[in-house]
Amino acid sequence: MGWSPFRQTGLTYKDSRSSGGYTLVTPIGGDSTYLLDDSGLIVHRWHFPFFRPGYGYLLPGGNLLVRGQPLDQSGAGIATSGGGADILVEVDWGGKEIWRWEHPAFHHDMCRLPNGNTLVITWEQMPPHLAEKVQGFIGKDAAAALTEDEDHFRFIMKGLGVGGRPRDLSGFLGDAILEIDPQGNTVNTWHAWEHLDPETDIVCCREFRHEWSHANSVQAGPNGDVLLSFRELSTVMRISWPEGKVLWKWGGGKISHQHDASFTPRGNMLVFDNGAHHPIVPRSRVVEVDMNTSKIVWQYYPKHVFSLFSGHIAGADRLWNGNTLICEGQSGRVFEVTSGGDVCWEWVSPFLLPFKGVLCSMLFRAHRYKEDGPELSGRTCDAHQYIELNKE
């Protein structure tokens, strides 16, 4: 959505239909991850002086798993990140680092498995003979016209790269999903390009020719299967793990550059359909799909038309009371809707922060936790500890 810099921030609405609980946010460009109560007040903070946190979520027991980028962004160019590697860390409730993993091609998302290992997304170079067969993209002449004017290209790319961009890799890129153990060893690798078809998995015609799939989310379900979201292909895929067999694919023009594919408690797939390149007019929504029938069984789009839009990033979580928490990533708006599509809670980020030379209020995702859930059980959440932050 377009929004005014003079808009109201913080908690803007709440009614009795809200699930309650606590909401986790990591403002892009900042140095902290925050836990908010249902009044929108900060009740806990994880501060990171050694890197820029980009996205995190709570593990059972209250530890925070968070990825971020180096403080040194001096090497950043157009559409790239500076520094040497993205960073993945696990910190305890007090912020003490207890685990770290770094990789020069790590990007976007991670998922802690029940066995203690972690799934991560990494860029990788594709075999040249296969890269040549990938179809789609902006035509060469059109791409040249867009990139030869550096000022115009900077305008196109401003504010992008929230999920991390490759630095040391060259050539045509694909995605690999790695399973790493607590010692940082890779115990399993799944290559996206081995399971895609150049004839049918065609890249959007508005994208530059530099990568095929662009995975932006990875989530493991209760039975061990894994959901993957591929932005460039506007496709969600379900695979077995660790075998890596493709069990289900869905997209087919019904979604556009989606983010945050997740399992619902009923075993359906929930995803934020960014809609950046839907025909005629870009528009966003959240859709729930029955993976047995590939039919949309629920969707949310606002009753006030065009009041929801995030061209990139964003996410959605199905909550324990049947409501859905939605993060409109570009605007920094987090809100909760009932199954009937009524907004029952809304918070707008008050953080306006520098990111790659621009100011933003962006949030990659947001998550909601029950007060007595496994992530927060026994933890003290006290807004009085953060009086000064809550005044701002």
C-alpha positions in Angstrom: 0.0 0.0 0.0 1.1 3.6 -0.4 1.3 5.3 3.0 1.8 8.7 4.5 4.9 9.5 6.5 2.5 11.2 9.0 0.4 8.0 9.5 -0.4 6.8 13.1 2.1 4.2 14.3 2.1 1.6 17.1 -1.1 -0.1 18.0 -3.9 1.4 15.8 -6.7 -1.1 16.5 -7.6 -4.1 18.7 -10.9 -5.8 19.6 -12.1 -8.9 21.5 -11.7 -11.2 18.5 -7.9 -10.9 18.6 -5.9 -14.0 19.7 -3.8 -12.1 22.2 -0.3 -13.3 22.8 3.0 -11.7 21.7 4.3 -10.5 18.3 7.9 -10.8 17.2 9.3 -8.2 14.7 12.7 -7.3 13.4 12.8 -3.9 11.8 14.9 -3.8 8.6 18.0 -1.6 9.0 17.9 -1.7 12.8 20.0 -3.4 15.5 17.3 -5.2 17.4 14.5 -7.8 17.4 11.5 -6.9 19.5 8.7 -8.8 21.3 5.4 -6.8 21.5 2.4 -7.4 23.8 -1.1 -7.2 22.4 -1.1 -3.4 23.2 1.8 -3.0 20.9 4.3 -2.3 23.7 7.9 -3.6 23.7 8.2 -6.3 26.4 11.5 -7.8 25.3 14.5 -6.8 23.2 17.4 -8.7 21.6 20.1 -6.2 20.7 22.8 -7.0 18.1 25.8 -4.7 18.1 27.8 -7.0 15.8 25.5 -7.3 12.8 22.2 -6.0 11.2 19.4 -8.5 12.0 17.1 -9.1 9.1 14.6 -11.7 10.3 14.2 -14.1 13.2 11.8 -16.4 15.0 11.6 -18.0 18.4 12.4 -21.6 19.1 10.8 -23.8 21.8 12.5 -22.8 25.0 12.7 -19.1 24.1 15.9 -18.9 22.1 15.9 -16.7 19.0 17.2 -17.9 15.6 18.0 -14.9 13.6 19.8 -14.1 10.3 21.5 -10.8 9.4 24.1 -9.0 7.4 27.5 -7.6 8.4 27.8 -4.1 9.8 30.3 -3.3 7.0 28.2 -2.6 3.9 31.0 -0.7 2.2 31.3 -3.3 -0.6 27.6 -3.0 -1.5 26.8 -2.1 -5.1 23.6 -2.0 -7.0 21.5 -5.1 -6.2 24.2 -6.6 -4.0 25.2 -6.7 -0.3 28.5 -5.7 1.2 30.6 -7.7 3.7 31.8 -11.2 3.4 28.9 -13.5 4.4 25.4 -13.5 5.8 25.2 -14.6 9.4 22.9 -17.0 11.2 23.0 -17.0 15.0 21.0 -18.5 17.8 20.9 -16.4 21.0 19.3 -17.2 24.4 16.6 -15.0 26.1 19.3 -12.7 27.4 21.0 -12.2 24.0 24.0 -14.5 24.6 25.2 -16.1 21.4 25.1 -19.9 21.7 25.5 -20.9 18.0 26.7 -19.3 14.8 26.9 -20.3 11.1 28.2 -18.3 8.2 28.1 -18.9 4.5 28.9 -16.5 1.6 25.7 -17.6 -0.3 23.2 -17.9 2.6 20.0 -16.0 1.9 16.4 -15.3 3.0 15.3 -18.1 5.3 16.1 -21.0 7.7 14.2 -23.7 9.6 15.3 -25.5 12.7 14.4 -29.2 12.5 13.3 -31.5 15.4 16.6 -33.4 15.2 18.5 -30.2 16.0 19.8 -29.6 12.5 18.9 -26.5 10.5 17.7 -26.1 6.9 19.1 -23.0 5.1 18.7 -21.6 1.6 21.9 -20.8 -0.4 22.7 -19.5 -3.8 24.7 -21.7 -6.1 26.0 -21.6 -9.7 24.0 -23.7 -12.2 25.6 -25.8 -14.9 26.0 -23.6 -17.9 24.4 -26.1 -20.3 21.2 -26.1 -18.2 21.3 -22.4 -17.6 21.1 -21.7 -21.3 17.8 -23.6 -21.5 15.9 -21.6 -18.9 13.2 -19.5 -20.5 11.5 -16.2 -19.7 13.1 -13.0 -18.5 13.1 -9.4 -19.9 14.4 -9.4 -23.4 18.1 -8.5 -23.9 17.4 -5.2 -25.6 14.9 -4.2 -22.9 17.2 -5.2 -20.1 20.1 -3.3 -21.6 17.9 -0.2 -21.9 17.0 -0.5 -18.2 20.5 -1.0 -16.9 22.5 1.3 -19.1 21.0 4.3 -17.2 22.6 3.9 -13.8 20.3 6.4 -12.1 17.2 4.6 -13.4 18.5 1.2 -12.4 19.3 2.5 -8.9 15.7 3.8 -8.7 14.4 0.3 -9.6 16.6 -1.5 -7.0 16.3 0.9 -4.0 15.2 -0.8 -0.9 15.6 -4.4 -2.3 18.0 -7.1 -1.1 16.3 -7.6 2.3 16.8 -11.3 2.0 20.5 -11.1 1.1 22.2 -11.1 -2.2 25.1 -13.1 -3.6 28.6 -11.5 -3.5 31.2 -14.0 -4.5 29.1 -16.0 -6.9 29.0 -15.3 -10.6 27.3 -16.9 -13.6 23.7 -18.0 -13.6 22.3 -18.8 -10.1 20.0 -21.5 -8.7 19.2 -22.5 -5.1 20.4 -25.2 -2.9 18.7 -26.2 0.4 21.3 -27.4 2.9 20.7 -29.3 6.1 23.5 -28.4 8.6 24.2 -30.1 11.9 25.0 -28.2 15.1 28.7 -28.3 14.2 28.0 -26.5 11.0 28.6 -29.6 8.8 26.4 -30.1 5.7 24.7 -33.5 6.0 22.3 -33.2 3.1 22.0 -31.0 0.0 19.0 -30.5 -2.4 19.6 -28.7 -5.7 16.5 -26.9 -7.0 17.7 -27.0 -10.6 17.7 -30.9 -10.5 13.9 -30.8 -9.9 12.8 -28.1 -12.3 12.0 -28.2 -16.0 13.2 -25.5 -18.4 10.1 -26.1 -20.6 7.6 -25.5 -17.8 9.3 -23.7 -15.0 9.5 -20.4 -16.8 10.8 -17.2 -15.1 8.6 -14.1 -15.0 9.0 -12.0 -18.1 9.7 -8.9 -16.0 12.8 -10.3 -14.3 16.5 -9.9 -15.3 18.3 -13.0 -16.5 20.6 -13.9 -13.6 18.8 -16.7 -11.6 16.2 -19.4 -12.1 14.3 -20.0 -8.9 15.0 -17.5 -6.0 13.8 -19.5 -3.0 12.5 -17.1 -0.3 11.1 -19.4 2.3 11.7 -22.9 3.7 9.5 -24.6 6.3 9.3 -28.2 7.6 5.9 -29.6 8.5 4.9 -32.0 11.2 5.5 -35.1 9.1 8.9 -33.9 7.9 7.9 -32.7 4.5 9.3 -29.3 3.4 7.6 -26.3 1.7 9.6 -24.1 -0.6 8.6 -20.8 -2.2 10.3 -19.8 -5.5 9.8 -16.1 -6.2 11.0 -16.0 -9.8 8.8 -18.9 -10.8 5.7 -17.9 -8.8 5.6 -21.4 -7.6 5.3 -23.2 -4.2 6.8 -26.8 -4.0 6.4 -29.5 -1.4 9.2 -32.0 -1.1 10.0 -35.0 1.1 13.0 -34.6 3.4 15.7 -35.8 3.3 14.9 -37.7 0.1 14.0 -34.6 -1.8 11.3 -36.0 -3.9 8.8 -33.4 -5.3 5.4 -34.2 -3.9 3.4 -31.2 -5.0 3.8 -28.0 -7.0 1.3 -25.1 -7.3 1.3 -21.7 -8.9 0.4 -21.7 -12.6 -0.3 -18.0 -12.7 -2.6 -18.0 -9.7 0.1 -16.3 -7.5 2.8 -13.8 -8.4 6.2 -13.5 -6.6 4.8 -14.9 -3.4 6.5 -15.2 0.0 6.3 -17.3 3.2 4.7 -20.6 2.3 3.8 -22.4 5.5 1.7 -25.4 6.7 -1.5 -24.6 8.5 -2.7 -26.8 11.5 -5.0 -28.6 9.1 -2.2 -29.4 6.7 -3.0 -26.9 4.1 -0.6 -24.4 2.6 -0.8 -20.7 3.5 1.1 -18.1 1.5 1.3 -14.3 1.0 0.7 -13.7 -2.7 2.6 -10.4 -3.3 1.0 -10.0 -6.7 3.7 -7.8 -8.0 3.2 -8.9 -11.6 -0.4 -10.0 -11.6 -2.0 -9.0 -15.0 -3.5 -5.5 -15.4 -3.0 -4.3 -11.8 -0.5 -5.5 -9.1 -2.4 -6.6 -6.0 -1.6 -8.6 -2.9 -3.6 -11.2 -0.9 -3.2 -14.2 1.4 -4.3 -17.6 0.1 -4.8 -21.0 1.7 -4.6 -24.0 -0.6 -5.7 -27.6 0.0 -2.6 -29.5 -1.2 -4.8 -32.6 -1.9 -7.0 -30.8 -4.5 -4.8 -27.8 -5.3 -7.9 -25.6 -4.7 -7.9 -22.3 -2.9 -10.1 -22.9 0.3 -9.6 -19.5 1.9 -8.2 -16.1 0.9 -7.9 -12.7 2.4 -8.0 -9.4 0.4 -9.2 -6.2 2.0 -12.7 -5.0 1.8 -11.3 -1.6 1.2 -9.9 -2.3 -2.3 -6.2 -1.7 -2.8 -5.5 -1.1 0.9 -3.1 -4.1 1.0 0.0 -4.3 -1.0 3.6 -5.4 -0.6 5.5 -5.8 -3.8 8.2 -7.9 -2.1 8.8 -9.5 1.3 5.7 -10.0 3.7 4.2 -13.1 5.2 1.2 -14.7 7.0 0.8 -17.2 9.9 -2.4 -19.1 10.9 -3.0 -18.6 14.6 -4.3 -21.0 17.2 -7.7 -19.4 17.3 -8.2 -19.7 13.5 -7.3 -16.1 12.8 -4.4 -15.1 10.5 -1.5 -12.8 11.3 -0.4 -10.9 8.2 2.7 -8.9 7.8 2.5 -6.3 5.0 6.3 -6.2 4.7 7.1 -3.1 2.7 5.0 -0.8 4.8 5.8 -2.3 8.2 2.2 -3.0 9.0 1.2 -6.1 11.0 -2.5 -7.0 11.4 -4.7 -9.9 12.4 -7.8 -10.9 10.5 -10.7 -13.3 11.4 -11.7 -16.1 9.1 -14.4 -13.8 7.8 -11.8 -11.2 6.8 -12.4 -8.7 9.6 -9.3 -6.8 11.0 -9.3 -7.4 14.8 -5.7 -6.1 15.6 -3.3 -3.8 13.8 0.1 -2.4 14.6 2.2 -0.2 12.4 6.0 -0.1 12.8 7.2 3.2 14.3 10.7 2.4 13.2 12.1 4.5 10.3 15.6 3.2 9.6 18.4 3.4 7.1 18.9 0.5 4.7 21.3 0.6 1.8 21.1 4.3 1.4 17.3 4.7 1.8 14.9 5.0 4.8 12.5 2.2 5.3 9.9 0.8 7.8 10.1 -2.7 6.3 9.6 -6.0 8.1 10.6 -9.2 6.4 8.0 -11.2 8.5 6.3 -11.2 11.9 5.2 -14.0 14.2 2.7 -14.4 17.0 3.2 -16.6 20.1 0.9 -17.7 22.9 1.8 -16.5 26.4 1.9 -20.1 27.7 3.3 -21.6 24.4 6.6 -23.5 24.3 8.5 -20.4 23.1 7.5 -18.2 26.0 6.5 -20.5 28.9 8.2 -19.3 32.0 9.6 -16.2 30.5 9.1 -12.7 31.9 7.7 -10.1 29.5 7.7 -6.7 31.1 7.0 -3.4 29.2 8.2 -1.4 32.2 11.8 -2.5 31.4 11.5 -0.6 28.1 9.7 2.6 29.2 12.0 4.8 27.1 11.6 2.7 24.0 7.9 2.6 24.3 7.7 6.4 24.6 9.3 6.9 21.2 
